[in-house]
């Protein structure tokens, strides 16, 4: 399979839209035909010099806005682009630009993709040694913009990473009986997939780099204006792999039960109190 190389310059955004579409044309049919949902992994996605500069920026990270350390998502931190050095911040803006949207629309077949200027849940993700992210389906609704989540794009920053170091991106089938695909998070590899409430994926194998290096990635999410009042929004849904020690997300299960049982006004009050208490 050929790999798309986007001749993207984060400082000038000089990537013609027609070239971006052309970069996706040779791989779009294969991508869209994948089961149980469209996905793909592509090497040499960007000029490697771009990601080398990003790695230089990440040598000194600010305090993380979001950190997770629980059974389902362990030792994972994320960093909003606006708090990162200028070059990396500009790369995020470039990846939200019209040419990149054209590439994604051509690849996925989804028209009218909308980038997220707030980078909700996106940014730089770091999973430390001993950490993992269990198999899950992502939140499906961007409440602030009232949009439906449609596509995830992940770009990996880990040089000389091997499968035995853990942290591979995995795709699972809908009934969670089998892993469909796995991608080692190697430097300049881009993994992308269409999101839904049953697009089960994650990096459940514990990161265990022999030199203690963390797993680093760039994460961006894209949406469409297709949300309506008939849809039910949900947060991240975790699903244990059979025959493993993966744990059910009891916190989300409790909230879902309360939502089903209680009137909306009472549910919001009770859920808010339970959240503050850590339930």
C-alpha positions as CSV (number, residue, x, y, z in Angstrom):
1,X,0.0,0.0,0.0
2,X,1.3,3.5,-0.9
3,X,1.7,5.9,2.0
4,X,0.5,9.6,1.7
5,X,3.2,12.2,2.4
6,X,1.6,15.5,3.1
7,X,4.1,18.3,2.1
8,X,2.8,20.4,4.9
9,X,4.7,23.4,6.3
10,X,3.3,24.3,9.7
11,X,4.6,27.9,9.5
12,X,3.0,28.7,6.1
13,X,0.3,26.1,5.5
14,X,1.6,25.9,1.9
15,X,-0.2,22.7,0.8
16,X,-2.5,23.0,-2.2
17,X,-5.9,21.5,-1.6
18,X,-5.8,19.6,-4.9
19,X,-2.5,18.0,-3.9
20,X,-3.9,17.0,-0.5
21,X,-6.9,15.3,-2.2
22,X,-4.5,13.5,-4.6
23,X,-2.5,12.2,-1.7
24,X,-5.6,10.3,-0.5
25,X,-6.9,9.0,-3.7
26,X,-4.8,5.9,-4.0
27,X,-5.6,4.6,-0.5
28,X,-9.2,5.8,-0.1
29,X,-10.9,2.6,-1.6
30,X,-8.9,0.3,0.7
31,X,-9.6,2.5,3.7
32,X,-13.3,2.8,3.2
33,X,-13.7,-1.0,2.6
34,X,-12.1,-2.0,5.9
35,X,-14.3,-3.9,8.5
36,X,-15.7,-3.6,11.1
37,X,-15.3,0.1,10.5
38,X,-13.0,2.1,8.2
39,X,-9.4,2.4,9.5
40,X,-5.9,2.6,8.3
41,X,-2.2,3.0,9.3
42,X,0.2,4.9,7.0
43,X,3.9,5.5,7.4
44,X,5.9,8.6,6.4
45,X,2.8,10.8,6.8
46,X,4.6,14.1,7.2
47,X,8.1,15.3,6.4
48,X,10.0,13.8,9.3
49,X,11.8,17.1,9.9
50,X,8.4,18.5,11.1
51,X,8.1,15.8,13.8
52,X,11.7,16.1,14.8
53,X,11.0,19.8,15.7
54,X,7.9,18.7,17.6
55,X,10.0,16.3,19.6
56,X,12.4,19.1,20.4
57,X,9.5,21.2,21.6
58,X,8.3,18.3,23.8
59,X,11.6,18.0,25.7
60,X,10.1,20.4,28.3
61,X,6.4,19.9,28.7
62,X,4.1,22.2,30.8
63,X,1.9,20.8,33.5
64,X,-0.7,18.6,32.0
65,X,-4.3,19.8,31.8
66,X,-5.7,16.3,32.0
67,X,-4.3,13.2,33.7
68,X,-5.8,9.8,34.0
69,X,-4.7,7.1,36.4
70,X,-7.4,4.5,36.8
71,X,-8.0,1.0,35.7
72,X,-9.2,1.8,32.2
73,X,-6.8,4.6,31.4
74,X,-3.6,4.5,33.4
75,X,-0.7,7.0,33.5
76,X,-2.0,9.0,30.5
77,X,-1.7,12.8,30.3
78,X,-2.7,15.2,27.6
79,X,-1.5,18.7,26.7
80,X,-3.5,21.4,24.9
81,X,-1.8,22.9,21.8
82,X,-2.2,26.5,23.0
83,X,0.2,25.8,25.9
84,X,2.9,24.2,23.7
85,X,5.8,25.9,22.0
86,X,5.0,27.9,18.8
87,X,6.1,25.4,16.2
88,X,4.1,22.5,17.6
89,X,1.1,24.8,18.2
90,X,1.3,25.8,14.5
91,X,1.3,22.2,13.4
92,X,-2.0,21.6,15.2
93,X,-3.5,24.7,13.4
94,X,-2.1,23.3,10.1
95,X,-3.7,19.9,10.7
96,X,-7.0,21.7,11.1
97,X,-6.6,23.6,7.9
98,X,-8.7,23.3,4.7
99,X,-6.1,21.1,2.7
100,X,-6.0,18.6,5.5
101,X,-9.8,18.5,5.7
102,X,-9.7,17.9,1.9
103,X,-7.3,15.0,2.4
104,X,-9.5,13.5,5.1
105,X,-12.7,13.9,3.1
106,X,-11.2,12.2,0.1
107,X,-9.8,9.3,2.3
108,X,-12.9,8.7,4.4
109,X,-15.6,9.6,1.9
110,X,-17.2,11.8,4.6
111,X,-18.1,15.3,3.3
112,X,-18.4,18.5,5.3
113,X,-15.8,17.6,8.0
114,X,-15.3,20.3,10.6
115,X,-12.1,20.7,12.7
116,X,-12.3,21.4,16.4
117,X,-10.7,24.8,17.3
118,X,-11.0,23.8,21.0
119,X,-9.1,20.5,20.6
120,X,-11.5,18.9,23.0
121,X,-9.8,15.7,24.2
122,X,-7.0,16.2,21.5
123,X,-3.5,17.6,21.7
124,X,-0.3,15.8,22.7
125,X,-1.0,12.5,24.5
126,X,1.7,10.9,26.6
127,X,1.4,7.4,28.2
128,X,4.1,6.7,30.7
129,X,5.8,3.3,31.3
130,X,3.3,1.2,33.1
131,X,0.4,2.9,31.5
132,X,-2.3,1.9,28.9
133,X,-5.6,2.8,27.4
134,X,-8.2,0.0,27.4
135,X,-10.4,-0.8,24.4
136,X,-13.1,1.8,24.1
137,X,-15.5,3.8,21.8
138,X,-15.0,7.6,22.1
139,X,-17.5,10.3,23.2
140,X,-19.8,10.9,20.2
141,X,-21.0,14.5,20.7
142,X,-19.1,17.8,20.9
143,X,-21.5,19.6,23.2
144,X,-20.0,23.1,22.7
145,X,-20.5,23.0,19.0
146,X,-23.3,20.5,18.8
147,X,-21.5,18.3,16.3
148,X,-21.2,14.6,15.7
149,X,-17.7,13.1,16.1
150,X,-16.7,11.3,12.9
151,X,-12.9,10.8,12.5
152,X,-9.9,10.4,14.7
153,X,-6.4,11.0,13.5
154,X,-3.3,9.9,15.5
155,X,0.3,10.6,14.6
156,X,3.0,8.8,16.5
157,X,6.3,10.3,17.7
158,X,8.2,7.3,19.0
159,X,11.5,6.6,17.3
160,X,12.7,2.9,17.1
161,X,9.6,1.7,18.9
162,X,9.1,-2.1,18.9
163,X,5.9,-4.1,19.3
164,X,7.3,-5.6,22.5
165,X,7.5,-2.1,24.1
166,X,3.6,-2.2,24.3
167,X,1.3,0.6,23.4
168,X,0.2,-0.6,20.0
169,X,-3.0,0.8,18.6
170,X,-5.5,-1.9,18.3
171,X,-8.8,-2.3,16.4
172,X,-11.4,-4.8,17.7
173,X,-14.6,-6.2,16.2
174,X,-18.0,-5.1,17.3
175,X,-18.8,-8.0,19.7
176,X,-15.2,-7.9,21.1
177,X,-14.4,-11.5,20.2
178,X,-11.2,-10.7,18.2
179,X,-8.6,-8.1,17.5
180,X,-8.9,-7.1,13.9
181,X,-5.6,-5.1,13.5
182,X,-2.7,-3.7,15.4
183,X,-0.3,-0.9,14.7
184,X,3.0,-0.3,16.5
185,X,3.2,3.4,17.4
186,X,6.3,4.2,15.3
187,X,7.6,7.6,14.5
188,X,5.7,9.3,11.7
189,X,3.0,6.6,11.4
190,X,-0.5,8.0,11.1
191,X,-3.5,5.9,12.3
192,X,-6.9,7.1,11.4
193,X,-10.4,5.6,11.7
194,X,-14.1,6.5,11.5
195,X,-15.6,6.9,14.9
196,X,-19.0,5.6,16.2
197,X,-20.4,4.1,19.3
198,X,-19.1,0.7,18.3
199,X,-15.7,1.6,16.8
200,X,-13.8,-0.3,19.5
201,X,-10.1,0.6,19.7
202,X,-7.3,1.5,22.1
203,X,-3.8,0.7,23.2
204,X,-4.4,-1.8,26.0
205,X,-1.0,-3.4,26.2
206,X,1.1,-1.8,28.9
207,X,3.9,0.5,27.8
208,X,7.2,-1.0,28.9
209,X,10.0,0.7,27.1
210,X,13.4,-0.7,28.3
211,X,14.7,2.8,28.8
212,X,11.6,4.1,30.4
213,X,10.6,6.2,27.4
214,X,6.9,7.2,27.3
215,X,4.6,6.7,24.3
216,X,3.8,10.0,22.6
217,X,1.3,10.9,20.0
218,X,-0.6,13.8,18.3
219,X,-4.4,13.4,18.4
220,X,-6.9,15.4,16.4
221,X,-10.7,14.8,16.0
222,X,-13.0,15.9,13.3
223,X,-16.8,16.3,13.2
224,X,-19.9,16.9,11.0
225,X,-23.0,19.0,11.5
226,X,-25.2,15.9,11.6
227,X,-26.2,15.8,15.3
228,X,-29.9,16.0,16.0
229,X,-32.2,15.6,19.0
230,X,-32.9,12.0,18.2
231,X,-29.4,11.0,19.1
232,X,-28.1,10.2,22.6
233,X,-24.7,11.5,23.6
234,X,-22.3,9.4,25.6
235,X,-18.9,9.8,27.2
236,X,-16.1,7.3,26.5
237,X,-17.3,3.7,26.6
238,X,-14.9,1.1,27.7
239,X,-15.2,-2.6,27.0
240,X,-13.1,-5.3,28.5
241,X,-11.3,-7.8,26.3
242,X,-12.4,-11.4,26.9
243,X,-9.9,-13.5,28.9
244,X,-8.0,-10.5,30.2
245,X,-7.9,-8.5,33.5
246,X,-9.5,-5.5,31.8
247,X,-12.1,-4.0,34.2
248,X,-15.6,-2.7,33.5
249,X,-16.1,1.1,33.9
250,X,-18.4,1.0,36.9
251,X,-18.4,4.8,37.1
252,X,-20.0,5.2,33.6
253,X,-22.4,2.3,34.2
254,X,-23.7,4.0,37.4
255,X,-24.2,7.3,35.6
256,X,-26.1,5.6,32.7
257,X,-28.3,3.8,35.2
258,X,-29.1,7.1,37.0
259,X,-29.9,8.7,33.7
260,X,-32.3,6.0,32.8
261,X,-34.1,6.0,36.2
262,X,-34.2,9.7,37.2
263,X,-36.0,12.7,35.6
264,X,-33.4,15.0,33.8
265,X,-33.4,17.8,36.4
266,X,-32.8,15.4,39.4
267,X,-30.3,13.4,37.4
268,X,-28.1,16.4,36.7
269,X,-28.0,17.3,40.4
270,X,-27.3,13.8,41.6
271,X,-24.8,13.1,38.9
272,X,-22.9,16.3,39.6
273,X,-22.7,15.4,43.3
274,X,-21.5,11.9,42.6
275,X,-18.9,13.2,40.2
276,X,-17.4,15.5,42.8
277,X,-17.3,12.5,45.2
278,X,-15.5,10.4,42.6
279,X,-18.3,8.0,42.0
